[in-house]
Amino acid sequence: MWDSTFDETLRTFLPFLPAEEALTAETPLREYGLDSLATVELLALLEQNYNVRFEDDALNLETFENPGRLWATLTELQPAS
């Protein structure tokens, strides 16, 4: 699962996700309000928060389809610790 920073960051871009509803790996982000402008803003914030750079091939609708896919992409970009 992901960390609290990811959860909190992602929730700020999902205006139709009730606060009491759990964010799961399969939550459909577009259905909960993630539009194209919000996607760009989210991308920039994730890059800043996690000190990564999304590669061009990761910049597609599938990456931002749900939290599980987005987190998997993000963790692949992070350096091994």
N, CA, C and O atoms as a Maestro MAE file, in Angstrom:
{
 s_m_m2io_version
 :::
 2.0.0
}

f_m_ct {
 s_m_title
 :::
 protein
 m_atom[324] {
  # First column is atom index #
  i_m_mmod_type
  r_m_x_coord
  r_m_y_coord
  r_m_z_coord
  i_m_residue_number
  s_m_chain_name
  s_m_pdb_residue_name
  s_m_pdb_atom_name
  i_m_atomic_number
  :::
  1 25 0.836 -1.180 0.000 1 A "MET " " N  " 7
  2 3 0.000 0.000 0.000 1 A "MET " " CA " 6
  3 2 0.883 1.246 0.000 1 A "MET " " C  " 6
  4 15 2.100 1.153 0.161 1 A "MET " " O  " 8
  5 25 0.282 2.373 -0.175 2 A "TRP " " N  " 7
  6 3 1.036 3.627 -0.266 2 A "TRP " " CA " 6
  7 2 1.109 4.348 1.069 2 A "TRP " " C  " 6
  8 15 0.476 3.951 2.046 2 A "TRP " " O  " 8
  9 25 1.902 5.426 1.087 3 A "ASP " " N  " 7
  10 3 2.084 6.186 2.318 3 A "ASP " " CA " 6
  11 2 1.011 7.269 2.462 3 A "ASP " " C  " 6
  12 15 0.240 7.524 1.537 3 A "ASP " " O  " 8
  13 25 0.977 7.894 3.630 4 A "SER " " N  " 7
  14 3 -0.060 8.891 3.922 4 A "SER " " CA " 6
  15 2 0.088 10.143 3.057 4 A "SER " " C  " 6
  16 15 -0.913 10.788 2.745 4 A "SER " " O  " 8
  17 25 1.293 10.495 2.670 5 A "THR " " N  " 7
  18 3 1.498 11.657 1.813 5 A "THR " " CA " 6
  19 2 0.806 11.457 0.472 5 A "THR " " C  " 6
  20 15 0.149 12.366 -0.034 5 A "THR " " O  " 8
  21 25 0.954 10.277 -0.099 6 A "PHE " " N  " 7
  22 3 0.309 9.966 -1.373 6 A "PHE " " CA " 6
  23 2 -1.205 10.030 -1.218 6 A "PHE " " C  " 6
  24 15 -1.889 10.629 -2.047 6 A "PHE " " O  " 8
  25 25 -1.725 9.424 -0.176 7 A "ASP " " N  " 7
  26 3 -3.167 9.402 0.069 7 A "ASP " " CA " 6
  27 2 -3.712 10.823 0.208 7 A "ASP " " C  " 6
  28 15 -4.696 11.183 -0.437 7 A "ASP " " O  " 8
  29 25 -3.073 11.617 1.045 8 A "GLU " " N  " 7
  30 3 -3.523 12.990 1.277 8 A "GLU " " CA " 6
  31 2 -3.412 13.837 0.019 8 A "GLU " " C  " 6
  32 15 -4.316 14.615 -0.288 8 A "GLU " " O  " 8
  33 25 -2.325 13.694 -0.703 9 A "THR " " N  " 7
  34 3 -2.122 14.460 -1.933 9 A "THR " " CA " 6
  35 2 -3.185 14.101 -2.954 9 A "THR " " C  " 6
  36 15 -3.805 14.984 -3.546 9 A "THR " " O  " 8
  37 25 -3.394 12.830 -3.162 10 A "LEU " " N  " 7
  38 3 -4.359 12.379 -4.161 10 A "LEU " " CA " 6
  39 2 -5.774 12.830 -3.815 10 A "LEU " " C  " 6
  40 15 -6.524 13.253 -4.695 10 A "LEU " " O  " 8
  41 25 -6.138 12.744 -2.551 11 A "ARG " " N  " 7
  42 3 -7.487 13.150 -2.130 11 A "ARG " " CA " 6
  43 2 -7.786 14.610 -2.442 11 A "ARG " " C  " 6
  44 15 -8.939 14.954 -2.704 11 A "ARG " " O  " 8
  45 25 -6.787 15.470 -2.420 12 A "THR " " N  " 7
  46 3 -7.030 16.889 -2.702 12 A "THR " " CA " 6
  47 2 -7.467 17.110 -4.147 12 A "THR " " C  " 6
  48 15 -8.022 18.162 -4.465 12 A "THR " " O  " 8
  49 25 -7.230 16.150 -5.016 13 A "PHE " " N  " 7
  50 3 -7.605 16.266 -6.424 13 A "PHE " " CA " 6
  51 2 -8.853 15.453 -6.774 13 A "PHE " " C  " 6
  52 15 -9.198 15.306 -7.947 13 A "PHE " " O  " 8
  53 25 -9.519 14.934 -5.756 14 A "LEU " " N  " 7
  54 3 -10.718 14.113 -5.966 14 A "LEU " " CA " 6
  55 2 -11.912 14.745 -5.245 14 A "LEU " " C  " 6
  56 15 -12.306 14.286 -4.173 14 A "LEU " " O  " 8
  57 25 -12.480 15.788 -5.827 15 A "PRO " " N  " 7
  58 3 -13.555 16.521 -5.144 15 A "PRO " " CA " 6
  59 2 -14.836 15.714 -4.908 15 A "PRO " " C  " 6
  60 15 -15.636 16.079 -4.047 15 A "PRO " " O  " 8
  61 25 -15.042 14.637 -5.649 16 A "PHE " " N  " 7
  62 3 -16.266 13.853 -5.502 16 A "PHE " " CA " 6
  63 2 -16.081 12.609 -4.635 16 A "PHE " " C  " 6
  64 15 -16.994 11.792 -4.512 16 A "PHE " " O  " 8
  65 25 -14.905 12.466 -4.037 17 A "LEU " " N  " 7
  66 3 -14.650 11.333 -3.141 17 A "LEU " " CA " 6
  67 2 -14.990 11.765 -1.717 17 A "LEU " " C  " 6
  68 15 -14.320 12.636 -1.162 17 A "LEU " " O  " 8
  69 25 -16.023 11.168 -1.119 18 A "PRO " " N  " 7
  70 3 -16.375 11.539 0.260 18 A "PRO " " CA " 6
  71 2 -15.205 11.274 1.214 18 A "PRO " " C  " 6
  72 15 -14.484 10.285 1.079 18 A "PRO " " O  " 8
  73 25 -15.041 12.169 2.164 19 A "ALA " " N  " 7
  74 3 -13.923 12.063 3.117 19 A "ALA " " CA " 6
  75 2 -13.908 10.733 3.857 19 A "ALA " " C  " 6
  76 15 -12.844 10.209 4.187 19 A "ALA " " O  " 8
  77 25 -15.096 10.189 4.117 20 A "GLU " " N  " 7
  78 3 -15.165 8.936 4.875 20 A "GLU " " CA " 6
  79 2 -14.972 7.694 3.996 20 A "GLU " " C  " 6
  80 15 -14.856 6.582 4.512 20 A "GLU " " O  " 8
  81 25 -14.937 7.878 2.697 21 A "GLU " " N  " 7
  82 3 -14.769 6.739 1.794 21 A "GLU " " CA " 6
  83 2 -13.287 6.397 1.626 21 A "GLU " " C  " 6
  84 15 -12.450 7.273 1.409 21 A "GLU " " O  " 8
  85 25 -12.995 5.124 1.730 22 A "ALA " " N  " 7
  86 3 -11.608 4.668 1.593 22 A "ALA " " CA " 6
  87 2 -11.125 4.840 0.158 22 A "ALA " " C  " 6
  88 15 -11.872 4.638 -0.799 22 A "ALA " " O  " 8
  89 25 -9.880 5.212 0.039 23 A "LEU " " N  " 7
  90 3 -9.216 5.293 -1.255 23 A "LEU " " CA " 6
  91 2 -8.538 3.943 -1.467 23 A "LEU " " C  " 6
  92 15 -7.583 3.610 -0.764 23 A "LEU " " O  " 8
  93 25 -9.027 3.167 -2.432 24 A "THR " " N  " 7
  94 3 -8.471 1.837 -2.672 24 A "THR " " CA " 6
  95 2 -7.621 1.849 -3.940 24 A "THR " " C  " 6
  96 15 -7.602 2.829 -4.684 24 A "THR " " O  " 8
  97 25 -6.937 0.766 -4.165 25 A "ALA " " N  " 7
  98 3 -6.091 0.654 -5.352 25 A "ALA " " CA " 6
  99 2 -6.897 0.757 -6.636 25 A "ALA " " C  " 6
  100 15 -6.367 1.152 -7.675 25 A "ALA " " O  " 8
  101 25 -8.173 0.404 -6.569 26 A "GLU " " N  " 7
  102 3 -9.016 0.395 -7.769 26 A "GLU " " CA " 6
  103 2 -9.973 1.590 -7.877 26 A "GLU " " C  " 6
  104 15 -10.801 1.627 -8.787 26 A "GLU " " O  " 8
  105 25 -9.875 2.549 -6.982 27 A "THR " " N  " 7
  106 3 -10.758 3.727 -7.044 27 A "THR " " CA " 6
  107 2 -10.575 4.414 -8.398 27 A "THR " " C  " 6
  108 15 -9.456 4.789 -8.749 27 A "THR " " O  " 8
  109 25 -11.650 4.584 -9.159 28 A "PRO " " N  " 7
  110 3 -11.536 5.218 -10.479 28 A "PRO " " CA " 6
  111 2 -11.360 6.735 -10.337 28 A "PRO " " C  " 6
  112 15 -12.308 7.448 -10.007 28 A "PRO " " O  " 8
  113 25 -10.163 7.209 -10.585 29 A "LEU " " N  " 7
  114 3 -9.835 8.606 -10.315 29 A "LEU " " CA " 6
  115 2 -10.663 9.589 -11.132 29 A "LEU " " C  " 6
  116 15 -11.101 10.610 -10.603 29 A "LEU " " O  " 8
  117 25 -10.884 9.304 -12.395 30 A "ARG " " N  " 7
  118 3 -11.659 10.234 -13.226 30 A "ARG " " CA " 6
  119 2 -13.103 10.334 -12.751 30 A "ARG " " C  " 6
  120 15 -13.704 11.406 -12.815 30 A "ARG " " O  " 8
  121 25 -13.659 9.237 -12.281 31 A "GLU " " N  " 7
  122 3 -15.038 9.260 -11.784 31 A "GLU " " CA " 6
  123 2 -15.183 10.111 -10.529 31 A "GLU " " C  " 6
  124 15 -16.273 10.600 -10.234 31 A "GLU " " O  " 8
  125 25 -14.103 10.289 -9.797 32 A "TYR " " N  " 7
  126 3 -14.146 11.086 -8.578 32 A "TYR " " CA " 6
  127 2 -13.602 12.498 -8.782 32 A "TYR " " C  " 6
  128 15 -13.347 13.213 -7.812 32 A "TYR " " O  " 8
  129 25 -13.424 12.902 -10.044 33 A "GLY " " N  " 7
  130 3 -13.128 14.300 -10.333 33 A "GLY " " CA " 6
  131 2 -11.745 14.643 -10.825 33 A "GLY " " C  " 6
  132 15 -11.436 15.825 -10.977 33 A "GLY " " O  " 8
  133 25 -10.898 13.667 -11.080 34 A "LEU " " N  " 7
  134 3 -9.564 13.984 -11.592 34 A "LEU " " CA " 6
  135 2 -9.669 14.276 -13.086 34 A "LEU " " C  " 6
  136 15 -9.780 13.361 -13.902 34 A "LEU " " O  " 8
  137 25 -9.634 15.569 -13.436 35 A "ASP " " N  " 7
  138 3 -9.705 15.958 -14.840 35 A "ASP " " CA " 6
  139 2 -8.300 16.233 -15.374 35 A "ASP " " C  " 6
  140 15 -7.315 16.032 -14.662 35 A "ASP " " O  " 8
  141 25 -8.206 16.684 -16.606 36 A "SER " " N  " 7
  142 3 -6.890 16.855 -17.235 36 A "SER " " CA " 6
  143 2 -6.044 17.919 -16.544 36 A "SER " " C  " 6
  144 15 -4.840 17.732 -16.371 36 A "SER " " O  " 8
  145 25 -6.650 19.020 -16.153 37 A "LEU " " N  " 7
  146 3 -5.896 20.062 -15.454 37 A "LEU " " CA " 6
  147 2 -5.413 19.564 -14.098 37 A "LEU " " C  " 6
  148 15 -4.263 19.791 -13.721 37 A "LEU " " O  " 8
  149 25 -6.281 18.892 -13.375 38 A "ALA " " N  " 7
  150 3 -5.903 18.342 -12.071 38 A "ALA " " CA " 6
  151 2 -4.804 17.289 -12.217 38 A "ALA " " C  " 6
  152 15 -3.939 17.171 -11.349 38 A "ALA " " O  " 8
  153 25 -4.834 16.530 -13.302 39 A "THR " " N  " 7
  154 3 -3.804 15.518 -13.537 39 A "THR " " CA " 6
  155 2 -2.432 16.167 -13.663 39 A "THR " " C  " 6
  156 15 -1.454 15.670 -13.104 39 A "THR " " O  " 8
  157 25 -2.357 17.274 -14.395 40 A "VAL " " N  " 7
  158 3 -1.085 17.988 -14.562 40 A "VAL " " CA " 6
  159 2 -0.611 18.535 -13.217 40 A "VAL " " C  " 6
  160 15 0.571 18.442 -12.885 40 A "VAL " " O  " 8
  161 25 -1.535 19.102 -12.446 41 A "GLU " " N  " 7
  162 3 -1.177 19.638 -11.130 41 A "GLU " " CA " 6
  163 2 -0.732 18.521 -10.186 41 A "GLU " " C  " 6
  164 15 0.237 18.679 -9.443 41 A "GLU " " O  " 8
  165 25 -1.437 17.407 -10.218 42 A "LEU " " N  " 7
  166 3 -1.074 16.251 -9.394 42 A "LEU " " CA " 6
  167 2 0.305 15.728 -9.782 42 A "LEU " " C  " 6
  168 15 1.126 15.426 -8.915 42 A "LEU " " O  " 8
  169 25 0.551 15.624 -11.053 43 A "LEU " " N  " 7
  170 3 1.846 15.159 -11.549 43 A "LEU " " CA " 6
  171 2 2.974 16.021 -11.002 43 A "LEU " " C  " 6
  172 15 3.968 15.498 -10.498 43 A "LEU " " O  " 8
  173 25 2.828 17.328 -11.097 44 A "ALA " " N  " 7
  174 3 3.867 18.242 -10.609 44 A "ALA " " CA " 6
  175 2 4.077 18.094 -9.107 44 A "ALA " " C  " 6
  176 15 5.212 18.113 -8.632 44 A "ALA " " O  " 8
  177 25 3.003 17.949 -8.370 45 A "LEU " " N  " 7
  178 3 3.106 17.810 -6.921 45 A "LEU " " CA " 6
  179 2 3.759 16.487 -6.530 45 A "LEU " " C  " 6
  180 15 4.581 16.448 -5.614 45 A "LEU " " O  " 8
  181 25 3.403 15.419 -7.210 46 A "LEU " " N  " 7
  182 3 4.033 14.122 -6.919 46 A "LEU " " CA " 6
  183 2 5.523 14.157 -7.238 46 A "LEU " " C  " 6
  184 15 6.332 13.628 -6.477 46 A "LEU " " O  " 8
  185 25 5.887 14.770 -8.346 47 A "GLU " " N  " 7
  186 3 7.303 14.883 -8.701 47 A "GLU " " CA " 6
  187 2 8.060 15.662 -7.633 47 A "GLU " " C  " 6
  188 15 9.184 15.309 -7.277 47 A "GLU " " O  " 8
  189 25 7.444 16.714 -7.129 48 A "GLN " " N  " 7
  190 3 8.070 17.523 -6.084 48 A "GLN " " CA " 6
  191 2 8.147 16.770 -4.763 48 A "GLN " " C  " 6
  192 15 9.199 16.736 -4.125 48 A "GLN " " O  " 8
  193 25 7.037 16.166 -4.353 49 A "ASN " " N  " 7
  194 3 6.993 15.480 -3.054 49 A "ASN " " CA " 6
  195 2 7.904 14.267 -2.981 49 A "ASN " " C  " 6
  196 15 8.457 13.963 -1.923 49 A "ASN " " O  " 8
  197 25 8.063 13.573 -4.104 50 A "TYR " " N  " 7
  198 3 8.843 12.325 -4.102 50 A "TYR " " CA " 6
  199 2 10.182 12.453 -4.822 50 A "TYR " " C  " 6
  200 15 10.919 11.476 -4.959 50 A "TYR " " O  " 8
  201 25 10.489 13.664 -5.280 51 A "ASN " " N  " 7
  202 3 11.767 13.921 -5.943 51 A "ASN " " CA " 6
  203 2 12.028 12.933 -7.085 51 A "ASN " " C  " 6
  204 15 13.082 12.302 -7.169 51 A "ASN " " O  " 8
  205 25 11.025 12.830 -7.957 52 A "VAL " " N  " 7
  206 3 11.115 11.948 -9.120 52 A "VAL " " CA " 6
  207 2 10.719 12.746 -10.358 52 A "VAL " " C  " 6
  208 15 10.256 13.883 -10.270 52 A "VAL " " O  " 8
  209 25 10.914 12.123 -11.497 53 A "ARG " " N  " 7
  210 3 10.508 12.714 -12.770 53 A "ARG " " CA " 6
  211 2 9.774 11.638 -13.552 53 A "ARG " " C  " 6
  212 15 10.345 10.592 -13.862 53 A "ARG " " O  " 8
  213 25 8.504 11.892 -13.873 54 A "PHE " " N  " 7
  214 3 7.745 10.928 -14.664 54 A "PHE " " CA " 6
  215 2 8.287 10.922 -16.093 54 A "PHE " " C  " 6
  216 15 8.449 11.973 -16.713 54 A "PHE " " O  " 8
  217 25 8.562 9.735 -16.600 55 A "GLU " " N  " 7
  218 3 9.031 9.585 -17.972 55 A "GLU " " CA " 6
  219 2 7.854 9.795 -18.926 55 A "GLU " " C  " 6
  220 15 6.699 9.610 -18.543 55 A "GLU " " O  " 8
  221 25 8.150 10.179 -20.157 56 A "ASP " " N  " 7
  222 3 7.101 10.443 -21.141 56 A "ASP " " CA " 6
  223 2 6.162 9.254 -21.332 56 A "ASP " " C  " 6
  224 15 4.955 9.433 -21.494 56 A "ASP " " O  " 8
  225 25 6.713 8.048 -21.313 57 A "ASP " " N  " 7
  226 3 5.860 6.879 -21.536 57 A "ASP " " CA " 6
  227 2 4.901 6.605 -20.371 57 A "ASP " " C  " 6
  228 15 3.972 5.809 -20.510 57 A "ASP " " O  " 8
  229 25 5.119 7.258 -19.229 58 A "ALA " " N  " 7
  230 3 4.218 7.109 -18.087 58 A "ALA " " CA " 6
  231 2 3.113 8.164 -18.092 58 A "ALA " " C  " 6
  232 15 2.184 8.105 -17.286 58 A "ALA " " O  " 8
  233 25 3.219 9.117 -18.992 59 A "LEU " " N  " 7
  234 3 2.234 10.196 -19.046 59 A "LEU " " CA " 6
  235 2 1.088 9.810 -19.964 59 A "LEU " " C  " 6
  236 15 0.991 10.265 -21.103 59 A "LEU " " O  " 8
  237 25 0.227 8.958 -19.433 60 A "ASN " " N  " 7
  238 3 -0.929 8.489 -20.200 60 A "ASN " " CA " 6
  239 2 -2.104 8.254 -19.262 60 A "ASN " " C  " 6
  240 15 -1.951 8.259 -18.040 60 A "ASN " " O  " 8
  241 25 -3.270 8.050 -19.845 61 A "LEU " " N  " 7
  242 3 -4.483 7.871 -19.037 61 A "LEU " " CA " 6
  243 2 -4.415 6.652 -18.137 61 A "LEU " " C  " 6
  244 15 -4.971 6.660 -17.039 61 A "LEU " " O  " 8
  245 25 -3.739 5.604 -18.589 62 A "GLU " " N  " 7
  246 3 -3.663 4.385 -17.802 62 A "GLU " " CA " 6
  247 2 -2.917 4.611 -16.474 62 A "GLU " " C  " 6
  248 15 -3.308 4.067 -15.442 62 A "GLU " " O  " 8
  249 25 -1.863 5.400 -16.506 63 A "THR " " N  " 7
  250 3 -1.103 5.681 -15.289 63 A "THR " " CA " 6
  251 2 -1.984 6.337 -14.233 63 A "THR " " C  " 6
  252 15 -1.852 6.065 -13.040 63 A "THR " " O  " 8
  253 25 -2.885 7.207 -14.690 64 A "PHE " " N  " 7
  254 3 -3.735 7.963 -13.771 64 A "PHE " " CA " 6
  255 2 -5.140 7.377 -13.674 64 A "PHE " " C  " 6
  256 15 -6.079 8.068 -13.279 64 A "PHE " " O  " 8
  257 25 -5.280 6.118 -14.031 65 A "GLU " " N  " 7
  258 3 -6.579 5.444 -13.986 65 A "GLU " " CA " 6
  259 2 -7.062 5.213 -12.562 65 A "GLU " " C  " 6
  260 15 -8.232 5.433 -12.249 65 A "GLU " " O  " 8
  261 25 -6.149 4.767 -11.699 66 A "ASN " " N  " 7
  262 3 -6.509 4.481 -10.312 66 A "ASN " " CA " 6
  263 2 -5.270 4.629 -9.422 66 A "ASN " " C  " 6
  264 15 -4.147 4.649 -9.926 66 A "ASN " " O  " 8
  265 25 -5.464 4.731 -8.120 67 A "PRO " " N  " 7
  266 3 -4.332 4.913 -7.213 67 A "PRO " " CA " 6
  267 2 -3.303 3.782 -7.274 67 A "PRO " " C  " 6
  268 15 -2.103 4.031 -7.157 67 A "PRO " " O  " 8
  269 25 -3.755 2.565 -7.453 68 A "GLY " " N  " 7
  270 3 -2.826 1.438 -7.504 68 A "GLY " " CA " 6
  271 2 -1.837 1.556 -8.642 68 A "GLY " " C  " 6
  272 15 -0.638 1.352 -8.456 68 A "GLY " " O  " 8
  273 25 -2.330 1.881 -9.802 69 A "ARG " " N  " 7
  274 3 -1.457 2.018 -10.967 69 A "ARG " " CA " 6
  275 2 -0.529 3.229 -10.818 69 A "ARG " " C  " 6
  276 15 0.654 3.161 -11.152 69 A "ARG " " O  " 8
  277 25 -1.077 4.329 -10.318 70 A "LEU " " N  " 7
  278 3 -0.269 5.534 -10.133 70 A "LEU " " CA " 6
  279 2 0.832 5.299 -9.108 70 A "LEU " " C  " 6
  280 15 1.973 5.707 -9.321 70 A "LEU " " O  " 8
  281 25 0.498 4.642 -7.996 71 A "TRP " " N  " 7
  282 3 1.504 4.357 -6.969 71 A "TRP " " CA " 6
  283 2 2.584 3.414 -7.513 71 A "TRP " " C  " 6
  284 15 3.769 3.600 -7.234 71 A "TRP " " O  " 8
  285 25 2.180 2.413 -8.282 72 A "ALA " " N  " 7
  286 3 3.158 1.479 -8.857 72 A "ALA " " CA " 6
  287 2 4.126 2.228 -9.771 72 A "ALA " " C  " 6
  288 15 5.332 1.981 -9.733 72 A "ALA " " O  " 8
  289 25 3.612 3.127 -10.579 73 A "THR " " N  " 7
  290 3 4.470 3.920 -11.465 73 A "THR " " CA " 6
  291 2 5.402 4.803 -10.650 73 A "THR " " C  " 6
  292 15 6.595 4.898 -10.941 73 A "THR " " O  " 8
  293 25 4.856 5.440 -9.640 74 A "LEU " " N  " 7
  294 3 5.650 6.329 -8.793 74 A "LEU " " CA " 6
  295 2 6.772 5.577 -8.093 74 A "LEU " " C  " 6
  296 15 7.902 6.062 -8.048 74 A "LEU " " O  " 8
  297 25 6.482 4.408 -7.552 75 A "THR " " N  " 7
  298 3 7.518 3.661 -6.831 75 A "THR " " CA " 6
  299 2 8.603 3.144 -7.778 75 A "THR " " C  " 6
  300 15 9.758 3.004 -7.377 75 A "THR " " O  " 8
  301 25 8.241 2.864 -9.021 76 A "GLU " " N  " 7
  302 3 9.249 2.448 -10.001 76 A "GLU " " CA " 6
  303 2 10.239 3.573 -10.290 76 A "GLU " " C  " 6
  304 15 11.389 3.314 -10.645 76 A "GLU " " O  " 8
  305 25 9.799 4.810 -10.140 77 A "LEU " " N  " 7
  306 3 10.648 5.962 -10.431 77 A "LEU " " CA " 6
  307 2 11.569 6.323 -9.277 77 A "LEU " " C  " 6
  308 15 12.567 7.018 -9.466 77 A "LEU " " O  " 8
  309 25 11.236 5.854 -8.086 78 A "GLN " " N  " 7
  310 3 12.032 6.196 -6.917 78 A "GLN " " CA " 6
  311 2 13.313 5.374 -6.882 78 A "GLN " " C  " 6
  312 15 13.309 4.190 -7.219 78 A "GLN " " O  " 8
  313 25 14.404 6.006 -6.474 79 A "PRO " " N  " 7
  314 3 15.662 5.251 -6.376 79 A "PRO " " CA " 6
  315 2 15.574 4.193 -5.281 79 A "PRO " " C  " 6
  316 15 14.885 4.374 -4.277 79 A "PRO " " O  " 8
  317 25 16.265 3.117 -5.486 80 A "ALA " " N  " 7
  318 3 16.296 2.042 -4.479 80 A "ALA " " CA " 6
  319 2 16.974 2.558 -3.224 80 A "ALA " " C  " 6
  320 15 17.961 3.292 -3.281 80 A "ALA " " O  " 8
  321 25 16.418 2.156 -2.086 81 A "SER " " N  " 7
  322 3 17.016 2.633 -0.823 81 A "SER " " CA " 6
  323 2 17.864 1.579 -0.167 81 A "SER " " C  " 6
  324 15 18.435 1.819 0.897 81 A "SER " " O  " 8
  :::
 }
 m_bond[323] {
  # First column is bond index #
  i_m_from
  i_m_to
  i_m_order
  :::
  1 1 2 1
  2 2 3 1
  3 3 4 2
  4 3 5 1
  5 5 6 1
  6 6 7 1
  7 7 8 2
  8 7 9 1
  9 9 10 1
  10 10 11 1
  11 11 12 2
  12 11 13 1
  13 13 14 1
  14 14 15 1
  15 15 16 2
  16 15 17 1
  17 17 18 1
  18 18 19 1
  19 19 20 2
  20 19 21 1
  21 21 22 1
  22 22 23 1
  23 23 24 2
  24 23 25 1
  25 25 26 1
  26 26 27 1
  27 27 28 2
  28 27 29 1
  29 29 30 1
  30 30 31 1
  31 31 32 2
  32 31 33 1
  33 33 34 1
  34 34 35 1
  35 35 36 2
  36 35 37 1
  37 37 38 1
  38 38 39 1
  39 39 40 2
  40 39 41 1
  41 41 42 1
  42 42 43 1
  43 43 44 2
  44 43 45 1
  45 45 46 1
  46 46 47 1
  47 47 48 2
  48 47 49 1
  49 49 50 1
  50 50 51 1
  51 51 52 2
  52 51 53 1
  53 53 54 1
  54 54 55 1
  55 55 56 2
  56 55 57 1
  57 57 58 1
  58 58 59 1
  59 59 60 2
  60 59 61 1
  61 61 62 1
  62 62 63 1
  63 63 64 2
  64 63 65 1
  65 65 66 1
  66 66 67 1
  67 67 68 2
  68 67 69 1
  69 69 70 1
  70 70 71 1
  71 71 72 2
  72 71 73 1
  73 73 74 1
  74 74 75 1
  75 75 76 2
  76 75 77 1
  77 77 78 1
  78 78 79 1
  79 79 80 2
  80 79 81 1
  81 81 82 1
  82 82 83 1
  83 83 84 2
  84 83 85 1
  85 85 86 1
  86 86 87 1
  87 87 88 2
  88 87 89 1
  89 89 90 1
  90 90 91 1
  91 91 92 2
  92 91 93 1
  93 93 94 1
  94 94 95 1
  95 95 96 2
  96 95 97 1
  97 97 98 1
  98 98 99 1
  99 99 100 2
  100 99 101 1
  101 101 102 1
  102 102 103 1
  103 103 104 2
  104 103 105 1
  105 105 106 1
  106 106 107 1
  107 107 108 2
  108 107 109 1
  109 109 110 1
  110 110 111 1
  111 111 112 2
  112 111 113 1
  113 113 114 1
  114 114 115 1
  115 115 116 2
  116 115 117 1
  117 117 118 1
  118 118 119 1
  119 119 120 2
  120 119 121 1
  121 121 122 1
  122 122 123 1
  123 123 124 2
  124 123 125 1
  125 125 126 1
  126 126 127 1
  127 127 128 2
  128 127 129 1
  129 129 130 1
  130 130 131 1
  131 131 132 2
  132 131 133 1
  133 133 134 1
  134 134 135 1
  135 135 136 2
  136 135 137 1
  137 137 138 1
  138 138 139 1
  139 139 140 2
  140 139 141 1
  141 141 142 1
  142 142 143 1
  143 143 144 2
  144 143 145 1
  145 145 146 1
  146 146 147 1
  147 147 148 2
  148 147 149 1
  149 149 150 1
  150 150 151 1
  151 151 152 2
  152 151 153 1
  153 153 154 1
  154 154 155 1
  155 155 156 2
  156 155 157 1
  157 157 158 1
  158 158 159 1
  159 159 160 2
  160 159 161 1
  161 161 162 1
  162 162 163 1
  163 163 164 2
  164 163 165 1
  165 165 166 1
  166 166 167 1
  167 167 168 2
  168 167 169 1
  169 169 170 1
  170 170 171 1
  171 171 172 2
  172 171 173 1
  173 173 174 1
  174 174 175 1
  175 175 176 2
  176 175 177 1
  177 177 178 1
  178 178 179 1
  179 179 180 2
  180 179 181 1
  181 181 182 1
  182 182 183 1
  183 183 184 2
  184 183 185 1
  185 185 186 1
  186 186 187 1
  187 187 188 2
  188 187 189 1
  189 189 190 1
  190 190 191 1
  191 191 192 2
  192 191 193 1
  193 193 194 1
  194 194 195 1
  195 195 196 2
  196 195 197 1
  197 197 198 1
  198 198 199 1
  199 199 200 2
  200 199 201 1
  201 201 202 1
  202 202 203 1
  203 203 204 2
  204 203 205 1
  205 205 206 1
  206 206 207 1
  207 207 208 2
  208 207 209 1
  209 209 210 1
  210 210 211 1
  211 211 212 2
  212 211 213 1
  213 213 214 1
  214 214 215 1
  215 215 216 2
  216 215 217 1
  217 217 218 1
  218 218 219 1
  219 219 220 2
  220 219 221 1
  221 221 222 1
  222 222 223 1
  223 223 224 2
  224 223 225 1
  225 225 226 1
  226 226 227 1
  227 227 228 2
  228 227 229 1
  229 229 230 1
  230 230 231 1
  231 231 232 2
  232 231 233 1
  233 233 234 1
  234 234 235 1
  235 235 236 2
  236 235 237 1
  237 237 238 1
  238 238 239 1
  239 239 240 2
  240 239 241 1
  241 241 242 1
  242 242 243 1
  243 243 244 2
  244 243 245 1
  245 245 246 1
  246 246 247 1
  247 247 248 2
  248 247 249 1
  249 249 250 1
  250 250 251 1
  251 251 252 2
  252 251 253 1
  253 253 254 1
  254 254 255 1
  255 255 256 2
  256 255 257 1
  257 257 258 1
  258 258 259 1
  259 259 260 2
  260 259 261 1
  261 261 262 1
  262 262 263 1
  263 263 264 2
  264 263 265 1
  265 265 266 1
  266 266 267 1
  267 267 268 2
  268 267 269 1
  269 269 270 1
  270 270 271 1
  271 271 272 2
  272 271 273 1
  273 273 274 1
  274 274 275 1
  275 275 276 2
  276 275 277 1
  277 277 278 1
  278 278 279 1
  279 279 280 2
  280 279 281 1
  281 281 282 1
  282 282 283 1
  283 283 284 2
  284 283 285 1
  285 285 286 1
  286 286 287 1
  287 287 288 2
  288 287 289 1
  289 289 290 1
  290 290 291 1
  291 291 292 2
  292 291 293 1
  293 293 294 1
  294 294 295 1
  295 295 296 2
  296 295 297 1
  297 297 298 1
  298 298 299 1
  299 299 300 2
  300 299 301 1
  301 301 302 1
  302 302 303 1
  303 303 304 2
  304 303 305 1
  305 305 306 1
  306 306 307 1
  307 307 308 2
  308 307 309 1
  309 309 310 1
  310 310 311 1
  311 311 312 2
  312 311 313 1
  313 313 314 1
  314 314 315 1
  315 315 316 2
  316 315 317 1
  317 317 318 1
  318 318 319 1
  319 319 320 2
  320 319 321 1
  321 321 322 1
  322 322 323 1
  323 323 324 2
  :::
 }
}
